[in-house]
Amino acid sequence: MDFPTILHLMGVCTLLLLLLLLKSDEVYSNSDYLIGLGSYDITGPAADVNMMGYANTEQVASGVHLRLRSRAFIVAEPHGNRVVFVNLDACMASQLVTIKVLERLKGRYSDLYNENNVAISGIHTHAGPGGYLQYVVYIITSLGFVRQSFDALVDGIEKSIVKAHENLRPGSIFVNKGELLDAGVNRSPSGYLNNPAAERSKYKYNVDKEMTLLKFVDDEQGPVGSFNWFATHGTSMSRTNSLISGDNKGTAARLMEDWFERKDSVKMNSVGFEDNSIPRRISNIIPSLSDNHHELLELASSFQSPPGRPTSRTSSIARRVRGALSQVDKPRFVSAFCQSNCGDVSPNVLGAFCTDTGLPCDFNHSTCGGKNELCYGRGPGYPDEFESTRIIGERQFRKAMDLFNGASEQIKGNIDYRHTYIDFSKHEVTLSKGGASEVVKTCPAAMGFAFAAGTTDGPGAFDFKQGDDKGNPFWNLVRNLLKTPNKEQIDCQRPKPILLDTGEMKLPYDWAPSILPIQILRVGQFVILSVPGEFTTMAGRRLRDAVKAVLSGNNDFGSNIHVVLAGLTNTYSQYVTTYEEYQVQRYEGASTLYGPHTLSAYIQEFKKLANALISDQTVEPGPQPPDLLNQQISLLTPVVMDGTPLGVNFGDVSIDVLKNATFKKGEEVSVTFWSACPRNDLMTEGTFALVEFLKGKDSWVPAYDDDDWCLRFIWSRPSKLSSHSKATLEWRIPEDVTPGVYRIKHFGAAKSVLGSIRHFTGSSSAFVVA
């Protein structure tokens, strides 16, 4: 064979090899890892339950803006260690939830997944159902423990991990990071300014602007997901919002997952329209039903609103949009937007202003004429909180998309982890000062006066204000009715004036945690620090730098170590400030439970974990946190029964669209149905609301559901004691909608006086979208 022929064959072989490696327009390297991702619905009760975050007794759930999900990834060595990271569309993790999830995992997989290698983290949305934490102070406004909220989380977390486990396949992980400048501002700048000037000069901004993203790539199927960490509060939705929502991070996740599925489905469906495809995702290939508007109106007029009718429990699951899109041979793309050191970071980037004058709030105290109630932060969509949520979510999504598309640094190396419990109520910390050392202690948990002042994202009430290091005789008197702190506690917490001595309040059971988990997860050169609270910007920087300094001295890690801080993980213990920020006693300092040396304790113990990691040493498990499930008290009344007026069915339309109605892109369609309490069935992995598209002459295809930004499910009853209720479904028609004939559908479940549950559905009259 001549030389040119050999060269030609070599070229053909090389081309074939490249084609085999090519997936979704990218080339991926083989990896020694198994990767698996999973996702499951954790929305919980959409009625009657107080929302977790703002501690506002009047903020009670009454519908769904976006569904909440648990998203998990597992990375495993084929015959070695593995780690699990779970990101929750919830305000924070809960010790009790973590305990029960681990019990279930042990029942399924023995010791494969345990407290050492499983991390469960919350995005800090303030628009999810509360009542799932076990300590008294966190469930007062929810009228105690809410079993439905708790069960939805435990079930959903377990199922998301099971899905990730079942999806484990050979794959690679890539990391990328970049700056996102316009999604967070410091809401306590006066506290930040109390940090040493030399330290502040090392940083360009007073909040962290860097997003770090992991891209997961299946060796055969291509990209299967991404997780990123970025610090900004889940408070784009205000303290008056009553619709369940993942806030800006939940929005970003929905946008990212839909972006990838749309991109993927266009490639896969380029030959035409399939029966179960979703119009908006492949609208460029759907043939127009008719260019004649009159014909569309005639077609729509043939579908008038029918009476509500019984249906099966699974009907809403079968009709949900993303259920229709699922592929048997490929797991769904999972994208999580995780929380980091967000303690003093607000998404309300326009700043804080007085509602009475429109002027900026007082810099040091965030008050207006001495009142904190009038000082509110403004989001980029002000005065529309939904628009602010969308904008901040979209900014995170777009940065994540850029990082995802550009990720090229491959994660390589060992998988490892370390975990321990620390009693923060009395932990000794050794401080080094100028060559000398001093031993100090943390304190039993306590909240300061400025805690009650709230923040510019959600102000408090009465005469409390941020920056209060003196207290008030009247509120001291009120405090003492619950628990009078002793001199040792007062001195330990100084300069915090104690409003609630929660760490020493034990009736009817513990008011606050004392034993907290800390954890390090390692995947190659990527390290996650799992912390059970909200670290401020500078507190997070100090912890990351301290751990990175320990790890960088080890040759196994190399020079390019990526360290991220995962906030609100495994349990919740409020805030962690620097020692200097604590002295100012703004909200974050007043909410740093264990005194001025809390951060130093974290740094000391995380350095121990990091040293154990690089030296391959075990660590003591520490004291176990309590399981208080059997002591929980619930004062939330159950659903007694649902009813309708005489002659009305559940699912009947109360307010329909106008006859022969035509709507344009950007307009709102609203339909109201006779309904029942959403607590009767959470519609897990289903939907309360659906927009259907008419394909052909008689086939209705699911187009949008209550996990879509544009469709809202709003539930109401005339009074708390009424058995009658209604559901209003509002569809804001997207700009990329496919023109044609549509209708709006509602799913619900009613409880009879005998306690049985009857599922029902109803539909609006059809209408035209031009």
N, C-alpha and C positions, 0 to 999 in steps of 0.2 A: 504493500500500500504506500502511495507516495506521500510526501510530507504535507502538501496542501490539503490532501484528503483527511489526514490525521487531524490537522488543525481544525478543519471544518467539523469533524465529528466531535472534537473536544468542545468546540463552541456550541454545538447543538446540545450536548450533555449539560454544559454549564447553564444554558438557557432553561432546559427542562428542570434542573435543580432549583433555579431561582423561581420558576413558576410554582414548584411544589411548596416553596417557603412563603410564597406570596399569599397574604390573607388581608382582605379589606384594604387593598392598596398599600399595605405596609409589609415590611420584612421583619420577622421576629426571630430572636435567638432562642435556642433550647435552654431549658432550665432544669435545675435539680429539685425544684419545688413542685408540690401538688397545690393547686389553688382551687377554691370553691367559694361562690358567693350565693347568698340567699336573701329573700325579702318577704315580709309578711305584715298583714294589716294589724295595727294596734290602736285603731281609732277610739274605741271605748264608747261610753254613754254620751250621746249627743243631746241630752236634755237633763235639766234639774240639778246637775252636778257642778259645783263651784270649780272654776278653772285654777290651775296651779301656776303661781308665779307672782302675781301682783298682790295677793292676799286681800283682794277686794271682795267682800261678801256679796256684793250686787252683781259680780261678773259670773253669771251662771250660764252654762252651755244651753244653746237653743238652736242647734243646727250644725251644718258642716260647710266650711269653705274649702278645705283640702283634707283628704284623709291622711292619717298618721301611719307611719310604717316603721318597722324594725328592719334594719339592713345589716347583714353580717358578712364578714369575710373570714375564711380559714386559710392559713398558709401552713403547710406541713412538709417536713422532710419525709421521703417515702418510707424510711425505716427509723425515723427519729422523732425529734420534738415537733410540736405544732402549737400555734397560737390562734385564738379567736378574738376578733374585735367586733363588737356590736354597736351600731349607732342608732339611737332611738329618736324618733320625732316626739320627744317628751321633754318636760322641763328639766328633768335631771334623772339620774339613776336613783334607785332606792335599795337600801341594804336588805330589806325584806324581800323585794323582788329578786335581787341577786341570789339570796339564799335559796329561794324556792326554784329558781331556774337551775341552779347548780344541782339541787336534789333531783330534778327531772333528768338532767343530763347524766347524772350518775346512774339513774335507773335504766337509761338507754344504752350508755356506752361505758359503764363501769368508771374507771379513773382516767379515761382518755381526755375528758374535758373537766377541769376543776377550777377552784378559786385561784390557782397560780397562773394558769394560762388562758383564762377567759376574762375579757374586759367588756363592761357594759356601760356605755356613755350616752348622755343626753345632749340634745342640741340647744336646749334652754328656750324652747318656745314657751310663751306665756299664754297660749291659747289651746291648751289641752286639758282634759279632765283631771282633777286632783283626787286626793284621798287615797293614794297608793303608797305613801311613806308610812313608817311605823312609829315615828316620834311625834308626840302630841303637838308641838309648836307648828308642825307643817301640815296638820290636818284639822286645825281649829275652824278655818273658814269653810271647809268642805263638810262640816258637821260630823267630823270623825272619819273613820275608815270607810272607803267605798269599794266594796268587793268587786263590782263590775270593772272599775278602772284597773284594779290590781290584777284580776284574772286576764283581762285583755292584754296587759303587758307581759305577764308570765307566759301565757299561751303563745303570743306573737313572737316573743324573743326565742322561745324554745323552737318554734316552727321555722324561724328564719335560720337558726343554727343548723337544724336538721336539713333544711334545703341546701345550705352551704356544704354540709358534710356529704350529702348525696351527690353534689355537683363536683366533688374533688376530682381534678384531672391534672395531668402534667401541664405546667404553664410557667410563664415568666412574669416578673413584676418590674416596672420601670418607675422612676421617681423624677419629679420636676417641681420647680418652685419659681415663684415670681411675685412681683408687687401688685397689690390691688389697693389703689389710693383713695377711692371714694365710697367705701362701704362701712366706715366706722370712724368715730371721733371720740376723744376722751371726755367723759361726762363729769369727771372730777379733776379738772386740771390743777386746781389749787393743791390737791393732795399729791399729785404727781410732782409738782414743783418743789415739794418738801424733800424729795430725794436729792442726794448730793449732786451739785452742779457738775462735778467731774464725771460722774456716772451718766448723767443725762446727756452730756456732750458727746458720748460715744454713739448716740442714736440720732437719726435724722428726724424721727417723729415721736410723739408722745403716746402713740399706740403702735402695736405691731401691724405692719401692712403686708406681711408675707403670707402667701398661701402655699402650702406644700401638698402635693398630690401624688398618690400612688395609682398607677395604671396596671390593671390585671389583664393578662393576655393568655388565653388558652392556646396551647401549641397547635391545635387543629382548627379550632373555631374562631380564632382571632380574639379581639377585645371582648371581655365579659363584664367589665365594670371599672369603677374608680372610687376611691375614697380620698377626701382632702380635709385639711385642717386649716381653719382661719378664724380669727377672733373677732366676733361682733355679737352683741346681744340679740336674743330673739324677742325684741320688743318693738318691732315695726308696727305690729298690731297693738292697739292701745288697751288700757285697763277697762274700757267700756265695751270692747268687742265681745260678742257672745257666740261666735261661730268657731268651731274647732278648726285649727289651722296649724301647719308646721311653720308658720311665719316665714321669714325671708330664707332660711335654710331649707325648709320643706319645699318652698317654691322653687329654689335653685335645683333641688334634687329632681323634682317633677320635670322641670325644663330640660335638665341634662339627660334624663332617661328617655324622655320623649324625643329629644333631638337625635339621640343615637338610634332609637327604634325607627324613627322616620327615615333617617339616612340608610339604615339597613334594609328597611322594607321596600324603599324605592329601588334599591339594587335587586332585591329578590323578586319584586313583582313587576318588573319592567315589561312583562308580556301581556299584562291585562288585569282586569278587576276580578278579585276572588270573592266568593260568597260571604266570607266572614271578615273581609278587610274593612278598615275604617276610613271613611271618605276623606277626612281632613288630612290624613297622613299620606295619601296617594292621590290627592285631588287633581294632580297634573295628568293623570291617566284615566280619569273617569269621564266617559262621554257625557255630554250635556243631555239632560233628560229632554229638554225642548227649549228652543230659542223663543217660543211663543208664550208670553206671560199669561195670556188668557187660558191656554191649555193647562198650565201649571195650576192656576186658580181652580179650574174645573176639577182637576185631579184631587187637589187638596179638599175641596168641598165635599168629596165623596167619603171623607173620613171625619165624621163628627164625633165629638166626645161621647164614648159609650159609658154606661153605668160602671161603677167600680165593681170588681169581681174578686172572688177568692183565687189565690195562686199558691204555688208550692214554696216551701222555705228556701229552696235553692234557685228560684227563678231570677232573683236579682244578681246572684253570682254568675249564672249562665249568661246574663245579658250585659254584664259590666264590660266596659270598653277594652281594658287591658287583658281581661280574660279572653276576649275574642281574638286578641292579637297573639296570644301565647303560641310558641312553637314547640312541638313535641320533641324535636331532635336537638334543640338548643335552649339553654337556660336564658331567662330574661336578663337583660343588661341591668346592673345594679349600680347606682351612683349615690354616694352618701356625702353630705356636707357636714363635717364634724366640728365640734366646738373646741376652742382652745382657751387661752388666758384672756377671757372676755370681761373680767370683773369690772373694769372701769371703761369699757368700750360700748358706745351707743351707736345704733344704726341711724339715729335721728341726726343726720349729718349737717343739717342747716343751723344747728345750735339750739339753745334753750331760751325761750322768750316768755314774757309775762302775758297772760291771756287778757288782762284788763287794759294794758297800755301798749302792748306790742313791742316794748323795749326789752333788751337783753336782761336776763335775771342777774341778781347779785352774784358776783364771781365766787366769793368764799362760801356763801351759805345757800345758794340756789333758791333765793326767796324773791318775792315781789312785795315791796312794802312790808317786809317782815313775815309774809305768809308763804309757806312752801306750796300750798295747794294751787297757786296760780302760775307756777313755773313749770312749763312743759317743753320737752324737746320736740323739734319739728323734723319730720322725715322729708326726703326729696320730693315726695308727691303731696306735701302739705297743701290743703287740709284733709286730703283723702288718704286714710291710713292703708287702704287696700292698694292704692297706687304706690305708696311708699314701700309697702311690702314687695310689690312686684318689681320695683326698680332696684332695690337692694338685693333681692333674689336674683334678678337678671344680671346684675353686675358680678355677683359671685359665679353664676353659671358661665358667663362669657370668659371670665378669667380661667375657670376650671377647664372649659373647652379648649382654650389656647394651650394650657399646660398639658392637657391630655393629648392633643395633636402633636405637640412638640416633645413629649417625653422620650428620652433616648438613653438616660443613664440607667443601666440595669442593676437591680438589687441582687447581690451575690453574698453568700456567706451563711454562717450558722443561724439557726433559730434557737432562741433561748428566752428565759423569763425568770423573774424573781418577784416574790410577793410576801408581804408580812402585814400584820395588824399592829397598830400602835395605840396605846392609851394616851390620848392627847390631853386628858384632864390633869395629868401630873407628870409630864415627861421632862426629864432632865436634858438640858441642851448646854453644850460646852461652846462658849464664845471665845474667839481669839481676838485680843486687842493689843496691838503693838508688842507682840512677843509674849504677852502674858495671857492667861486664860481665866475665864470666869464661868461658873456653872449657874445657870438660871433654870427656871421651870415654866412650862405652860400651865394654864389655869383650867378649872372646870368651865364649861361653856357659859357665856353670858352675852346678852345683847345690850348695846348702848342706846342712849336716847336718840341719836341720829338715825338709828335703824327705823324708828317710827316715822321719821321725816320722809322716807322713801327716796326716790331719785327723780331726775328730770324726765326719765322714761315713764315713771308712775309715781307721782307725789303722794305723800301720806296725808295725815289729817291733824286737826287740833293745832297746838302751838309748837310742835316739834320742828326743828330745823337742823340741816346738816352743819357739821363743824361745831357741834355742841360738846364741849368737854367739861361742863359744869353740872348739868342736870337741873332739876326743878323740884322744890320742896313738895308741891302738890302731887306730882307724878311719883315721887319717892314714897309718899304716903300710900298711893294706890298700889305701887309695886310691893310694898311691905305686907299688904293683905295676902299676896300670893306667897312671897318668900323674901325675907330680909337677908341680903348678903352679909356675911361676916367680914371682919376687918381684914383677914388674910385674903379673901376673895377680892375685896375692894382694892387692896394694895397690889395684888397680882395683876388685875386688869387695868390699873391706872395707866394713862389718864382717861380711860373710858368710864364715864358715869353709867352705872349699871341700871338699866330699865327692867330687864327680865333676867333673873339668875337661873336660866334654863337648865344648866348643867347640874344644879342641885335641887331641881324640882322633880319629884318622883311619883306624884299622884295625878291620875290613877295609874300611870306608868311613866317611864322616862320621857321627859320633854325634849331632850336633845341628845345626840350621840356623844359618846366619849371615845369609843374604840373605832378607829378608822383604818381602812385598807390603803396601802400604797403599793405600787406595782410598776415593774419595767417589763415591756415586751420588746424583744429584739428579732428583727428579720434582716439578716445581713448587716449592711451599714445603716439601716433604718431603725430608729429606737422611739418607742412610744412611752411617755411618762403618764401613767394613769393617776390622776389626782381627784380626790372626792370633794371638790369645791370649785369656787370661782376665784382664780388667781387674777390679780390686777396685772397690767402690762409689765411693770417693772418687777413684780414678784415672779412672774413667769420667766422673765429674762434671766433673773438670778438663778432660778432653779435649773433651767436648761443649760446655762453656762457652767454651773457647778458639776452637773452630771457629764456634760461633754468634756470637761477638763479631765475627769477621771477616765473616761473611755478612750480619749485620744492618746493616752499614754500606753495603750495596748496595741501591739502590732496586728492583732487579729482584726481590728476594725479599719485600719488604714487611716488615711488623712481626711477622707471625705465622709464625715459622719453627719447624718441627718437626725436631729432630735426634735420631736414634736411633743407638745403638752396636750393631753386629752383631758379637758375639764369635765366636772360633774360626772365622774366615772365611779361605778360600783356602789357608791352611796352618796349622800349629800351632807355637807357640813358648812354651808354658806360660803363666806368670803375668806380670802387670804391676801393681806396687804403686806407691804414692806414695813419694817419697824418705823421708818420715817413717816410714811403715809398714815400709819396707825395713830401717830401723835396728833394729826389734824382732826381725826374723828369725823370725817364725812361718813356717808352711808356705808361705804365699803369697810372702813376701819371699825365702825360701830358694829358691823356684822362679822368681823373677824373674831370668832367665838372664843378662841383659846388664849387670848391675850397678845401682847406685843411681840412675843418671841415665837409665834406660830410658824412664820416662814422659816426661821432659823432651824426649827425642829424638822420641818419637811426637808430642808437642804441636807441637814446632818444625816437623816435616815435614808434619803435617796442616794447619797454618796456611799453609804454602807451597802445598799442593794447593788449599785454599780460596781463597787469593788468585788462583791461576791460574784457578780456576773463574769467579770474578766478573769477572776482567779478560780472559777469553777467550784466555788464553795456554796454550800447550802446555807439557808438562813432559817432562823427560828420562826415558826408560824405566828407567834405572838398570841395575846389573849383573844378569844373568839367574841365577836359581837353578839348581842342577844337576838333571839328570835321571838318577837313579841306578837306574832299572829294571833295566838289564842287570847291575848289580853285586849285586842282592839275593840273599840266601841264605835258604833255607827248610829247616828241620829237621823240619817236621811230616810224619809218615809218611802216605802215601796210603792209601786204602781198598783192601785187597787183595782181599777177597771177602766175601760175606754168605752165611749158611747158616741152616738150620732143623733141628730134630730130625727123625729119620726118620719119615715119614708125616705131617709137618706142612707146610702151605703158607704162603708169605708172605701175610699178611693174615688168617690164621686167628685166631679169638678165643681168647686164653689164659685170660682171666678175664672172664666175661660178667655182665650184669645178672641178678638173680634172676628165675626164671620167675614170670610174672604180677605183675611188680613195678609198683608205683605210687609216684610221687614227688610231692612238694609243692614249691611255690615256695620258694626259699632252700636246698633240699637239694642234695647233690652226687651226681651219677651218674659212676661211674668204670668204664671198660672198658679191658682190656689186650689188645693184638694182638701176634702175632709179626711182627716188622718187620725193617728193614734200615737201614743208616747213612744219615742225612739228607743227607750230603755227596754222595751219588750223584746227587741231583737236588734243587736248592734249592726246587723248587716255586714259582718266581718267578711272581707274579701268580696263583698257585694256592693250595692249602692242604694241609696234612698231616692236618687234622682237620675234621670236618663233623658238625653235628647236623642231621638231616632231620626234617621234619614231614609226617605222612601227610595228604594232601588227598584227601578222598573215600575210596575203598576200596583203591586200588592205585597212587596217584601220590605219589611222595616229592619234597618241595620243600625246597631248601636253606634253613636257618633261621639257623644260626650257624656260623662257621668260625674258623680260628686267628688271625684279625684281630679277633676279638671278645674283650672283656674277660672274659667269663664262661667261655670255653673254653680250656683249656691242653693243649698237646702236650708230653709228657714222654718223652724217649727214654733208654734205659739198656741197658747190656750187662753181663754178669756179670763180665767182666774186660777189660782193655785189649786182650788178644790174642785174645779170643773172636770168632768170626764170627757168633755168635748175638746177637740183640738184640730188645728189646721196646719198644713204644710204648704208653704209658698216656694215655688221653684223659680229662680231668676236666672235667665240665660242671657249673658252679654255676648252678642254674636261676634265671633272673632273676625279679624280682617282677612284671614286665610281660609274662611269657610267655603265649602263647595255650595254653589247656588242650587236650589231645588226645593223639594217639599219636606217639611219636618213636623214632628210633634214632640210633646214633652210628656214623660211618663214618670209616675211615682210608685215606689214600693214601700210597704209598711207592714206592721204587725200589731194587731189589736188584742187586748186582754179582756176576757169575759169576766163576769162577776164570779164565776166558779174557778177562775184562774187559768183556763186554757188559752192558748195563743193561736190566733187565726191570721194567716198572712193574706195580704190583699194587694191589688194593683189598680191603677187607674191611668187614663190617658187623656190628654187634651185633644181638642179638635186640631186637625192638621192646618198648617199655614205655609206660606211661601217665603223663602229667603232669596232675594234677588241679588 
